[in-house]
Amino acid sequence: MLVTLGPALLLLAGLLMLAYWRLDPTPPKKLILATGAAQGAYAEFGQRYKAQLAKFGVEVELRATQGSAENLRLLQDPDSGVDVAFVQGGSEPLPQPDEPESTGLVSLGSLFYEPVWLLYRVEAARQRLGTPRIERFSQLKRLRLNIGAPGSGVTNLMLRLIDANGLKPDDLQLRRMTQTEATVALLAGELDAVAFVAAPEAPLVQMLLLTPGIGLMDFAQSEAYARKLHFLAPVLLPRGLVQLDADLPAADMRLVAPTATMVSRSSTHPVLQQLLVQAARVIHGEPGWFQKRGEFPAARGSALPLAREAERFFQSGPPLMQRYLPFWVANLVDRMWVVVAGLIVVLIPLSRVLPPLYQLRVRSRVFRWYGRLRQIEDSLAGADRGAQAQPLMAQLESLDAHVRQLQVPLSHADELYALRSHIELVRGQLRALGARPSTVIAGPDSPPALQAEPQADPQVASQTAPDSPDPRAP
């Protein structure tokens, strides 16, 4: 049984090990997430992802950066170690038409709107422009404007907005400072305006919106911006949403907003991608200032191809097994069931081969002795009564001794007893030729005919007979 089933079991175990190695259902326990500048929305959301994935035993290391441009650079650097990053909409590298995945990056979906917050000192606008309200980019020529540190997505987006308005960077008094430095400079009067591209959860944005003397630019042409720049969407900040009792803002504010996207390396483990998309549903699925319940995460809003795990999640939600089993067990079943089903398909024809093979091996243990028995029987035709019969009897007795030690299942016992009866038939032919057993064959199941009597020497018998006294006896 073991010899018959052993190769099949080894084959099955080998295929399972190969499938386990190829699918790698157990993901790494650590993930590096590139966020953004401190006090920004990306840093705030990074903490939430860290807490969410910790529930599944995955450690998330947050890496602070200057923003989307640096995040993309880190993702494309194989030595950076960054697996996933937040990227501002419109910052992703566009794949080539003939090589849609040449960037090596995939999208896990858009997460939330990131409005363009162009905040300015009302007093500076009144002094330099003669009006406390700013509604057009051309009005920014006379203001000292910070558009973010090099490497941030704010810089790239603001340069595209400036270009869309027919302006050149040299036409404006631009500064390149980090968000925190720019906020301090704005409050100190060293800057007249700052540009943020962030979710309303960003602490600096919320602080400046509540600061007296700080105004917010109204994008009166928001619909036109959205049509000229495909990655932008027009959004509305309703009156009083920032603070109802203070009536902030005092009027509806029209803004433009790209969508933040979570970008992953295509080589990042699929299970980690799945966990991140599920965490995004928990973190970004609630209603907010600019979004409805369940609007995010979404498959739209990115020029990068959508990861297979993310596409699967958006189509059918979490895997069915995760609703009833612990995550790691459900993940193992979910990723291995296809392989197990394939192995079952292979085993069905194999299961039909193994029983006949098993029967063949059992019967061969009996039938292979028929070859030797046939040789002994064929030798009887030319056997000399005095010379060849006795050696053939010795061979037959050796064969019989081996056969008596055979163990076969009860279902094949009739074949074993048939062989023993055939051995006895040949033994009878040898006895007829005058051969005598040279050894005593005894056993609890030995027939009486096989228990040979020893032959006494006549001379020894006459000397040891009871009526022949020993001459040396007294």
C-alpha positions in Angstrom: 0.0 0.0 0.0 2.8 2.4 0.9 4.8 1.6 -2.2 1.8 2.1 -4.4 0.4 5.3 -2.8 3.8 6.8 -1.8 4.7 8.3 -5.2 1.2 9.8 -5.6 1.4 11.3 -2.1 4.9 12.7 -2.8 3.7 14.2 -6.1 0.7 15.8 -4.3 2.9 17.2 -1.5 5.4 18.5 -4.1 2.6 20.3 -6.1 1.2 21.8 -2.9 4.6 23.1 -1.9 5.2 24.5 -5.4 1.9 26.2 -5.4 2.4 27.6 -1.9 5.8 29.0 -2.9 4.5 30.4 -6.2 1.4 32.1 -4.7 3.1 33.1 -1.5 -0.2 33.5 0.5 1.6 34.7 3.6 2.5 38.4 3.2 5.3 40.3 4.8 4.6 41.6 8.3 6.0 45.1 7.6 4.9 47.8 5.1 6.6 51.2 4.4 4.1 53.9 3.6 5.4 57.3 2.2 3.0 60.0 3.5 3.9 63.7 3.2 4.9 66.7 5.2 4.3 66.9 8.9 1.0 68.5 9.9 -0.4 67.6 6.5 -3.4 65.4 5.6 -1.2 62.6 4.3 0.6 62.4 7.6 -2.7 62.4 9.4 -4.2 59.6 7.3 -0.9 57.6 7.5 -1.5 57.3 11.3 -5.0 55.9 10.6 -3.7 53.3 8.2 -1.0 52.3 10.7 -3.7 51.7 13.3 -6.0 49.9 10.9 -3.3 47.4 9.6 -2.0 46.8 13.1 -5.3 44.9 13.7 -4.1 42.3 11.2 -0.5 42.1 12.6 1.1 44.2 9.9 3.5 46.9 11.0 3.3 50.1 9.0 6.4 52.3 8.9 5.5 55.9 8.0 8.1 57.8 6.0 7.6 61.6 6.0 8.3 63.3 2.6 7.8 66.6 0.9 4.9 65.4 -1.0 3.7 63.5 -4.2 6.7 64.2 -6.4 9.1 62.7 -3.8 6.7 59.8 -3.1 6.7 58.9 -6.8 10.5 59.1 -6.9 10.7 56.8 -3.8 8.3 54.3 -5.4 10.4 54.1 -8.5 13.6 53.7 -6.6 14.1 50.0 -5.9 16.5 50.7 -3.0 14.1 53.1 -1.1 12.1 50.3 0.4 8.8 52.2 0.0 5.9 49.9 -0.9 3.0 52.3 -1.0 2.5 56.1 -1.1 -0.1 58.8 -1.2 0.0 60.6 -4.5 -1.9 63.7 -5.5 -4.1 63.4 -8.6 -2.3 64.6 -11.7 1.1 63.8 -10.4 1.3 60.2 -11.6 3.6 59.4 -14.5 1.6 58.7 -17.6 2.3 55.2 -19.0 3.3 54.8 -22.6 0.6 53.5 -24.9 2.6 50.5 -26.0 3.8 49.7 -22.5 0.9 50.4 -20.2 2.7 49.0 -17.1 6.2 50.3 -17.9 6.2 52.5 -14.8 6.0 49.5 -12.5 3.3 51.3 -10.4 -0.4 50.5 -9.9 -3.2 52.4 -8.4 -5.2 51.1 -5.4 -7.9 53.7 -6.1 -8.7 57.3 -5.3 -9.2 58.1 -1.7 -10.5 61.7 -1.2 -10.7 65.1 -2.7 -7.8 67.4 -2.1 -9.0 70.9 -2.7 -6.7 73.7 -3.7 -6.7 76.0 -0.6 -5.3 79.4 -1.7 -5.2 81.3 1.6 -4.1 84.9 1.8 -3.9 87.8 4.3 -6.9 90.0 3.7 -4.9 93.1 4.8 -2.2 92.4 2.2 -4.8 92.0 -0.5 -6.5 95.2 0.5 -3.2 97.1 0.4 -1.7 95.7 -2.8 -4.9 95.0 -4.8 -7.4 97.4 -3.3 -9.9 94.6 -2.6 -10.2 92.1 0.2 -11.4 89.3 -2.2 -9.2 87.3 -4.6 -11.0 85.4 -7.4 -8.5 85.3 -10.3 -5.0 84.1 -10.7 -4.0 87.3 -12.4 -4.5 89.1 -9.0 -1.7 87.0 -7.5 1.0 88.8 -9.5 1.5 91.5 -6.8 1.5 89.0 -3.8 4.2 87.0 -2.4 2.9 83.5 -2.9 4.3 80.2 -1.6 3.7 77.2 -3.8 5.3 74.5 -1.7 8.7 73.0 -1.3 10.4 71.3 -4.2 9.3 67.7 -4.5 5.8 68.4 -3.3 2.7 67.8 -5.4 1.5 71.4 -4.6 4.3 72.8 -6.6 3.6 70.7 -9.7 -0.2 71.5 -9.5 0.3 75.2 -8.9 2.7 75.5 -11.9 0.0 73.8 -14.1 -2.7 76.2 -12.8 -0.4 79.2 -13.5 0.3 77.9 -17.0 -3.5 77.3 -17.6 -4.0 81.0 -16.8 -1.5 82.1 -19.4 1.1 83.2 -16.8 4.7 82.3 -16.4 6.4 81.6 -13.0 8.5 84.7 -13.5 5.3 86.8 -13.6 4.7 86.0 -9.9 6.6 86.4 -6.7 6.9 82.7 -5.9 8.4 81.2 -2.8 9.4 77.5 -2.2 8.9 76.8 1.5 7.5 73.8 3.4 3.9 74.0 4.7 4.9 74.6 8.3 7.5 77.3 7.4 5.0 79.0 5.0 2.3 79.1 7.6 4.6 80.7 10.1 5.8 83.2 7.5 2.2 84.0 6.5 1.1 84.7 10.1 4.3 86.8 10.6 3.5 88.9 7.5 6.5 87.7 5.5 4.2 86.1 2.9 1.0 87.3 1.4 -0.5 84.0 0.3 0.1 80.3 0.6 -1.2 77.4 -1.5 -2.1 74.1 0.0 -3.5 71.0 -1.8 -4.8 68.9 1.0 -7.9 67.3 2.5 -9.8 69.4 5.0 -8.5 67.1 7.8 -5.1 68.7 7.4 -4.4 70.5 10.8 -2.7 73.6 9.1 -5.7 74.1 6.8 -8.2 73.9 9.6 -6.1 76.3 11.7 -5.8 78.9 8.9 -9.5 78.7 8.0 -10.3 79.7 11.6 -7.7 82.4 11.8 -9.1 86.0 11.7 -7.7 88.0 8.8 -7.0 85.0 6.6 -9.2 84.8 3.5 -9.8 81.9 1.1 -9.7 82.4 -2.7 -13.0 81.7 -4.4 -12.4 79.8 -7.7 -15.3 81.4 -9.6 -14.1 79.6 -12.8 -14.0 76.1 -11.1 -16.0 74.5 -13.8 -13.7 75.8 -16.5 -10.6 74.6 -14.6 -12.2 71.1 -14.4 -12.7 70.9 -18.1 -9.2 72.1 -19.0 -7.4 69.9 -16.5 -9.0 66.5 -16.5 -7.6 65.5 -13.0 -9.5 68.4 -11.3 -13.1 68.3 -10.1 -15.2 71.3 -9.1 -16.2 71.2 -5.4 -18.3 73.5 -3.2 -17.5 74.6 0.4 -20.9 75.5 1.7 -21.4 78.6 3.8 -20.8 78.0 7.5 -19.4 74.6 7.1 -16.0 75.4 8.7 -17.8 77.0 11.8 -21.5 77.4 12.0 -21.6 79.9 14.9 -19.0 82.2 13.3 -20.6 81.8 9.9 -17.3 80.6 8.3 -17.1 80.9 5.4 -19.6 83.8 5.1 -20.5 82.6 1.6 -20.4 79.5 -0.6 -16.8 79.0 -1.8 -16.1 77.3 -5.2 -12.9 75.3 -5.2 -11.1 72.9 -7.5 -9.8 69.6 -6.2 -7.7 66.7 -7.5 -8.2 63.3 -5.9 -5.6 61.8 -3.7 -4.6 58.3 -4.9 -2.9 55.4 -3.2 -0.1 54.2 -5.5 1.7 50.9 -4.9 4.5 49.1 -6.6 3.2 46.3 -8.8 5.5 43.9 -6.9 3.9 44.7 -3.5 2.3 41.6 -2.0 -1.3 41.2 -3.2 -2.5 40.5 0.3 -1.0 43.8 1.5 -2.8 45.6 -1.4 -6.0 44.0 -0.4 -5.6 45.0 3.2 -4.9 48.6 2.2 -8.0 48.8 0.0 -10.1 47.4 2.8 -8.6 49.9 5.2 -9.4 52.7 2.7 -13.0 51.7 2.8 -13.1 52.1 6.6 -11.1 55.3 6.7 -12.5 57.2 3.7 -15.9 55.7 3.3 -17.7 58.1 5.7 -19.2 61.4 4.4 -17.0 64.5 4.6 -16.9 68.1 3.6 -16.8 67.3 -0.1 -17.9 63.7 -0.4 -20.9 61.5 0.2 -21.0 58.3 2.1 -19.5 55.4 0.1 -18.2 57.7 -2.6 -14.6 56.8 -1.8 -12.5 54.8 -2.2 -13.2 54.6 -6.0 -11.6 53.1 -9.0 -11.5 56.4 -10.9 -9.2 59.4 -10.8 -5.8 57.9 -11.7 -3.8 57.6 -14.9 -2.1 54.4 -13.6 -3.6 51.0 -14.1 -5.8 49.7 -11.3 -4.2 46.8 -9.3 -5.9 43.5 -9.7 -6.7 43.2 -6.0 -8.2 46.7 -6.0 -10.3 45.9 -9.0 -11.5 42.7 -7.4 -12.5 44.6 -4.2 -14.4 47.4 -6.1 -16.3 44.7 -8.0 -17.3 42.3 -5.3 -16.1 43.7 -2.0 -14.1 41.7 0.6 -13.7 38.0 -0.1 -16.5 35.8 1.1 -14.4 33.7 3.5 -13.3 36.8 5.5 -16.9 37.2 6.7 -16.7 33.9 8.6 -13.1 33.1 9.2 -10.1 34.9 10.7 -8.3 37.0 8.1 -5.1 34.9 7.7 -7.1 31.6 7.4 -9.5 33.2 5.0 -6.7 34.6 2.9 -4.9 31.1 2.8 -8.2 29.5 1.6 -9.0 32.2 -0.8 -5.6 32.1 -2.5 -5.1 28.3 -2.4 -8.6 27.0 -3.3 -7.9 27.3 -7.1 -4.8 25.3 -6.7 -6.5 22.7 -4.5 -9.3 22.4 -7.0 -6.8 21.9 -9.8 -5.1 19.2 -7.8 -8.4 17.4 -7.3 -8.9 17.4 -11.0 -5.5 15.8 -11.3 -6.3 13.3 -8.6 -9.5 12.1 -10.1 -7.9 10.1 -13.0 -5.0 9.2 -10.7 -7.5 7.7 -8.2 -8.7 5.4 -11.0 -5.2 4.2 -11.7 -4.1 3.5 -8.1 -6.5 0.7 -7.2 -5.6 -1.5 -10.2 -2.0 -0.7 -9.6 -2.3 -1.7 -6.0 -4.0 -5.0 -7.1 -1.2 -5.6 -9.6 1.5 -5.1 -7.0 -0.2 -7.5 -4.5 -0.8 -10.2 -7.1 2.8 -9.8 -8.4 4.0 -10.8 -4.9 2.3 -14.2 -5.5 2.6 -14.7 -9.3 6.4 -13.9 -9.5 7.0 -17.2 -7.7 5.2 -19.1 -10.5 8.2 -18.4 -12.8 10.5 -20.3 -10.5 7.9 -23.1 -10.0 7.6 -23.3 -13.8 11.4 -23.7 -14.2 11.4 -26.6 -11.7 8.5 -28.3 -13.4 10.1 -27.9 -16.8 13.2 -29.5 -15.5 11.3 -32.6 -14.5 11.0 -33.6 -18.2 14.7 -34.4 -18.5 15.4 -35.2 -14.9 17.3 -38.4 -14.0 15.7 -40.2 -11.1 19.0 -40.6 -9.3 20.8 -37.4 -10.2 18.4 -34.4 -10.9 15.3 -35.1 -8.8 16.9 -34.5 -5.4 18.4 -31.0 -6.3 15.1 -30.0 -7.7 13.4 -31.0 -4.5 15.8 -28.7 -2.6 14.9 -25.8 -4.9 11.2 -26.5 -4.4 11.6 -26.6 -0.6 13.4 -23.2 -0.7 10.7 -21.8 -2.9 8.0 -23.2 -0.5 9.8 -21.6 2.5 9.7 -18.2 0.9 6.1 -18.6 -0.1 5.0 -19.5 3.4 6.4 -16.2 4.6 4.3 -14.1 2.2 1.7 -11.8 3.6 -1.2 -10.7 1.4 -4.5 -9.1 2.1 -7.4 -11.5 2.8 -8.9 -10.5 -0.5 -6.0 -12.1 -2.3 -5.5 -15.2 0.0 -7.1 -17.5 -2.6 -4.2 -16.8 -5.0 -1.7 -17.5 -2.3 -3.3 -20.8 -1.4 -3.5 -21.7 -5.1 0.2 -21.2 -5.4 0.9 -23.4 -2.4 -1.3 -26.2 -3.8 0.6 -26.0 -7.1 3.9 -26.3 -5.2 2.5 -29.4 -3.5 1.5 -30.8 -6.9 5.1 -30.4 -8.2 6.4 -31.9 -4.9 4.3 -35.0 -5.6 5.9 -35.3 -9.0 9.4 -35.1 -7.5 8.5 -37.8 -4.9 7.4 -40.0 -7.7 10.9 -39.7 -9.1 12.4 -40.8 -5.8 13.3 -37.4 -4.4 13.0 -36.9 -0.6 12.8 -33.7 1.4 16.2 -32.6 2.7 14.8 -30.4 5.5 11.8 -30.6 7.8 9.0 -28.2 6.9 6.9 -27.7 9.9 4.5 -25.1 11.0 1.1 -24.6 12.5 -0.5 -24.4 9.1 1.7 -27.0 7.4 -0.3 -30.0 6.0 0.7 -33.4 7.2 2.0 -34.4 3.8 4.6 -31.7 4.0 6.1 -32.9 7.3 8.7 -35.3 6.1 10.0 -38.2 8.2 13.8 -38.4 8.6 15.3 -41.4 6.9 17.4 -43.7 9.2 20.7 -45.4 8.1 20.2 -49.2 8.2 23.6 -49.8 9.7 23.1 -47.2 12.4 19.7 -48.6 13.1 21.0 -52.1 13.6 23.7 -50.9 16.0 21.3 -48.9 18.1 18.3 -51.3 18.1 16.9 -52.1 21.6 17.7 -55.9 21.2 21.3 -55.2 20.4 23.1 -54.7 23.6 26.0 -52.3 23.7 29.2 -54.4 24.1 30.6 -51.7 26.4 27.6 -52.0 28.8 28.4 -53.7 32.1 
